[in-house]
Amino acid sequence: MSETAALTDLTGKRALVTGGGTGIGRAVALELARAGADVAVTYRSHDAAEVVREIEGLGRRAVAFALDATDSAAVTAVVEQAVEALGGGIDLLVNNAGGLVGRQKVAEMSDEHWHAVIDVNLTSTFYVTRAALAAMPDGGRVVSIGSLAGQNGGGPGAVAYAASKAALDGFTRGLAKELGPRGITVNAIAPGFIGETPFHATFTPEEGQRAAVAGTPLARAGRPQDVAAAVLFLASAAGSFSTGTVLDVNGGTWFH
């Protein structure tokens, strides 16, 4: 094995990926499994049975759990089940569960919509991370999937979503300081326009998708695998000195 390959070797590691049934979560779960990790995934609206079969086909242990990640008690129970299924402990946590929920202007936004968006993107991350840390050894990894919207404000009707993802960036930086003494790194990834996912297929008209690609310097939509590769870097020894970082994966759409 080359030195580079050794840095991203996850053999013997145990990973938990939320929202792992489709899109970015599915790609992340498979990428971690290809690197050698055993993987537990959670899902809500997209069954993860096929993902489990694919991971098992790679020779890794895999298990899936239905989960509403905005339910604190359910999160605690599922994380405990995942720990048991993986043989004890969670070395790598990927907080991917989340979504836009819907597009609403602030002047027309209901309380219910605001709280739903904040809960599915931010509160869920808090619940899952808190539960996973009880089973995470020193030197573990936490990676959360944020969004370009958290930095540039997002598209039409996405103020609540942008706010939730900006808060996720702050959560990441604060937690990195808190867990640094344990050698646990905490990072986030901020994807731009990623095609081949239910997110934009559901909430962004084709005209808007074409405009997003046209506004990307690399002149293409991102792929779930682009995000998964970034997760692998941050979850492995290759990214061991990166913490409190929000890594842009947006094809040049946004620069700090």
N, C-alpha and C positions, 0 to 999 in steps of 0.2 A: 504494500500500500504506500502510495506517495505521501509526502509530508502534507500536501494540500488536502488530499483525501482524508488523511488521519484527522485533520482539524475539524472536518465536518462529519466525522463518524459518530453516530449516536447509538451504536450497539450497546445494549444493556440499559438504555434510558427508557423511561416511561413518560408518555406524553398525554395530555388531555387537551382536546381541541373542541371548543364550543361552536355550535353552528356548522358542524362538519359534514352535513349531508349533501351539500351542493356548493357550486361556485368556488370562492376563495377558500372556504373552510375545507372543502373536499380536496382541493389541490394541496393545501398545507398538510392535511393528514397523510396523504399519499407520499408527499415529499419527505416527511419525517420518517415514515415507514421505510422508504427506499434507503434512507441514511442509517437504518438499523433499529429505530425505536419501535417499541410496542405502543399502540395508540388506542385511547378511548375517545370516542366522539359523542357529542350530544347533538340532538336535532329537535326541531319543533314542527315545522311544516313540511320539511323534506326528509323523508325516511332515509336513514343511513345504512340500510342493510347491504346495499350494493358496495358502498365504500368499505364496509367490514370485509366483504368477500374479496375485494381487491387487495386489501392489506394482508389478509390471510394468504392470498396467492403469492405475496412477496415473502412469505415465510415468517411473518411477524404476528404477534398476538394482537387481536383487535376485538373491541366490544363497543356497542352503541347503546345510548340511553335517551329516551324521550325526555325532554326537559323544557319547562317554562323558566328561563333563567331570570325572570323578574320575581320569582317566588322564592323567598329566602329559605324557607324550610325545605322546599323541594331541591334547591341547589345543594344544601348541606347533605341531604340524603343521597343524592346522585353522586356527589364527589366521594363520599364514603364508599359507595358501591364501586365506583371506578377504581379507587385505591385498592380495594380487595381484589377486583378482577385483574388488575395489573400486577398483583403480587406484592403490594405494599409500597406506598410512596408515589409522588408525582414529581418528576425531575423537570419537566417542561410544561408550562401552561400557555396555551394560545387562546386569548379572549377574542373570538371572532363573531360571536352571536350579536346581532344588531340589525338595524334597518331604518329606512326612511319613514316608514309607516304610511305616510301620505304627504302631499304638498298642500300646505295651508299658509296663507298670508297671516302675519301677526294680528292685523286689525280684525281678522275674521276667525282667529284661532280659538278653539274651545280649550277649557282647562284640561279636559280629558285627553285631547291630542297632545298638548304640551307634556303632560305627565307620562303619557304612553311612550313618547319619543325619548324623553330623558331616562325613563326606566329601562327600556330595551337596550339602550346604548351605553349608559353610564352606570346606573344602579346595578344592572346585571353583572357588569365587570367587577364592581365592588364585591357583590355577593360571591361570585365564583372565585375571585382572587383570595378573599378572606378564607373561604373554605379550603382552597388548595394549599395555602401557606401552612396550614396545620399539618399537612402531609409532605411538605417540600423540604428536602435536605439542604443544608448549606451548599452553596454553589449552584443552586437551581436557576431556572430561567423563566421569566414572565414576558410574553410578547402580546401586545394588544393591537388589534386592527382598527386604526383610526380612519381618517379621511382627509383628503385635500380640502373638503368643505370646512374642516375645523380651522384652516388657515386662511382661506379666501372667502369664507362666508357662504359657499355653496351656490346652487342654482335657484331658480324661482320657487318660492314656497318652501324653502329648506332652512329657514332660520332656526327652528327648534333642533333640527338635525345638526346643523353647523355648531350650535351652542353645545350640544351633547358631545360632539367630537372634540371641540376645543377644550372642554372640561376633561375629557379623557387624556389629552396631552398633559394637562396639569397634574392629573392623578398619577400619570406615568413618572413625571419628574419628581414629584414628592415621594412616591413609593421607592424610587431608586435610591434616594437619600436614606430612607428608613431602613432598607434592606441591605444596603452596601456593606455594613459590618458583618453580615452573614455570607458575603460573597455571592448573593443572588442579584443578577442583573435584571433590570426592568426597562423595557423599551417598547416603542410603538412604531407602527408603519402607517404612513398616510398615503394610500393609493389614490391616484387620479381616476380617470375614466377607464374602467376595466370592463371589457366586453365579455361575452360568454357567461354572464351571470344573471340570475333572476332580478337583481336590483334594478338595472337600467331597462331590462326588458319589460318590467312592470311599471316603472315610474317615469321613464324618459322616452318621449316619442322618437321615432326614427330620425326626424329632422334634427332634434336636439342631439342625438347620438352622432349624426354626421358632423354637426357643428363642433362637438367636443373633439372629434378626431382632427378636424381641420385646424383647430386651435392648438394642437399638440405639435411641438417642434419635430418630434420623431415621426409624425404623420401616420400614426397607427394607434389603435386602441390597445390598452394594456391587456395582458392575459392573466388569468388566475395564477399560472405558473410563475409569472414575474414576481408576484407577491410572495408566493411560496418559497422561492429561492431566497428572498430577503429574510423571510422567517427562519429558514435553515441557517443562514449566517448568524443571526442574532441568538439562535437557540443552541448553537454549537460552540466549541472551543475557539473557532475562528473569530467570534464576536465577544470574546471574554472580557475585553477592556472597553466595551461600549455599554453604557448604562445611562438612563435618563435621556435617551436619544429618541427623536421622532424622525424616522427615516422616510424621505420622500421617494415614492415610486410612481411617477406621474408623467414620464416621457418629456420632461422639460416644461410642463404647463405652468409650474410655479417654482420660483426660487426664493429662498430666504434672503 
